[in-house]
Amino acid sequence: MTENHVDPSRANFDGFKALDRDQPIDMLNLVRFRDTAAYPGDHPLAAERLTGAEAYANYGSESGPVFARVGGTVLWSGEPQAMVIGPEAEIWHTAFVAHYPNAHAFLEMVADPDYQKAVIHRQAAVETSRLIRHKPRDAGEGFG
């Protein structure tokens, strides 16, 4: 079976939770949208034939207040234009870095009932994605 990388695997989520929860975290998000959102047949938006980007906008609208309430901010957002180094098949429609004051805030967000209701839009919207946790470090003049 092909992994679609829309939701975290149990092993990956357990690995996330095993890391230090008290430090600030930055989450790199790379997202490729479906051409047409794939809502479950009984969902009110299933017959609307929304694009993946439109469904993802619904996810942002509904999850955004929870994200802000836990102290989340978007540090950087961009529209990928060309793969310079990497597999040509890895096409991303949006990329952004979300900052959380600590991992507890991220875990609080994903457990929130309003956030959990919003996730249906993300699942309908996303063909594949990458979510990579980072420990922030001071920016400097070098790469290291």
C-alpha angles and dihedrals in degrees: 000000000000116000111230097193097220098124127027119262116241090248093051093047091048088051090052091050092048092062124087107294096192098064125087113260136203118205118207109211122196113180135185115191128218114244088237123023113249106218119171111267093251095051115109091235095050093095094045094080093218120182118247089251091054092049090048089052087055089052090052093048094050100038096039096082091052091047090052094044092057090050099261120156134177108240096184137001131184147163110241112231108177139006104235097170120014142048111329090220091063098093117170126195097193137012130187144156116232117198123208125188087233141338090266087067092053091048091048089053096050091047094050112111093224091051091048089054090051094052091079087072092052092048091049093046105045126081092179138338147177124223113186124183117219135187104228119235132185115280114240142160096281138057098240 
